[in-house]
Amino acid sequence: MKLIIALLLLIPNLSWGKPVFLECMDTEYPNSSLSRNIVSFDLDTGKLTAFDNKFSYLIYQANDAEILAQEVNTNDPSFIHISRITGEMMFISDTTKVYYDCGVAKKKF
């Protein structure tokens, strides 16, 4: 039993992951009431939600440097690129490109 627990702790792909929550701020309009954004992603399930769980994305590439995701169930999909090194998130659609500065969201209680 100790061996199984040790393996789960040492090998991240075998452990049960939890979603990571990011708090992102629009870099162009940081003082706007709409500039704050909560993004969550779960690498185990390959799902990413953005804009306070209003939009769902499918992660199609994830490594130590970046996460790339595409919006699901839409004719004009948008894309999200998150740099895991700089914390920058880029939201890209046909008409818009918006940059966000992200950090891990802290629990208040």
FENWOZI-V503102 format. One record per residue. SS is DSSP state (h for helix, s for strand, l for the rest). BURIAL is # if it has 16 or more other ideal C-beta (glycine too) atoms within 10 Angstrom, else .. D_LAST is the distance of its C-alpha to the last C-alpha in Angstrom with 1 decimal. Layout:
SS&BURIAL&D_LAST ; SS&BURIAL&D_LAST
This chain:
l&.&33.4 ; h&.&32.3 ; h&.&34.0 ; h&.&32.1 ; h&.&28.7 ; h&.&29.9 ; h&.&31.2 ; h&.&27.9 ; h&.&26.1 ; h&.&29.0 ; l&.&29.8 ; h&.&26.9 ; h&.&28.9 ; h&.&29.1 ; l&.&25.4 ; l&.&23.2 ; l&.&21.1 ; l&.&17.8 ; l&.&17.6 ; s&.&16.7 ; s&.&14.9 ; s&#&16.5 ; s&.&16.1 ; s&#&19.7 ; s&#&21.6 ; s&#&25.3 ; l&.&27.4 ; l&.&30.2 ; l&.&28.4 ; l&.&25.0 ; l&.&25.0 ; l&.&25.7 ; l&.&23.3 ; l&.&23.8 ; l&.&23.3 ; s&.&19.6 ; s&#&19.3 ; s&.&17.0 ; s&#&19.0 ; s&#&18.4 ; s&#&21.0 ; s&.&22.0 ; l&.&25.0 ; l&.&25.9 ; l&.&26.5 ; l&.&27.6 ; s&#&25.6 ; s&#&23.8 ; s&#&22.4 ; s&#&22.3 ; l&.&22.1 ; l&.&19.1 ; l&.&20.7 ; l&.&24.0 ; s&#&26.1 ; s&.&26.6 ; s&#&28.1 ; s&.&29.9 ; s&#&29.5 ; s&.&33.1 ; s&.&32.7 ; s&#&30.0 ; l&.&30.7 ; l&.&29.4 ; l&.&30.3 ; s&.&29.5 ; s&#&28.3 ; s&#&30.7 ; s&#&30.1 ; s&#&32.3 ; s&#&31.4 ; l&.&32.7 ; l&.&34.8 ; l&.&36.3 ; l&.&39.7 ; l&.&38.5 ; l&.&35.7 ; l&#&33.4 ; s&.&32.2 ; s&#&29.2 ; s&.&29.7 ; s&#&26.8 ; s&.&27.8 ; l&.&25.7 ; l&.&27.5 ; l&.&27.1 ; l&.&24.0 ; s&#&26.3 ; s&#&26.3 ; s&.&29.5 ; s&#&29.8 ; s&.&33.5 ; l&.&35.4 ; l&.&39.1 ; l&.&38.7 ; l&.&35.6 ; s&.&34.2 ; s&#&30.8 ; s&.&29.1 ; s&#&25.3 ; s&.&23.6 ; s&#&20.6 ; s&.&17.9 ; s&.&15.2 ; l&.&12.2 ; l&.&9.1 ; l&.&5.6 ; l&.&3.8 ; l&.&0.0
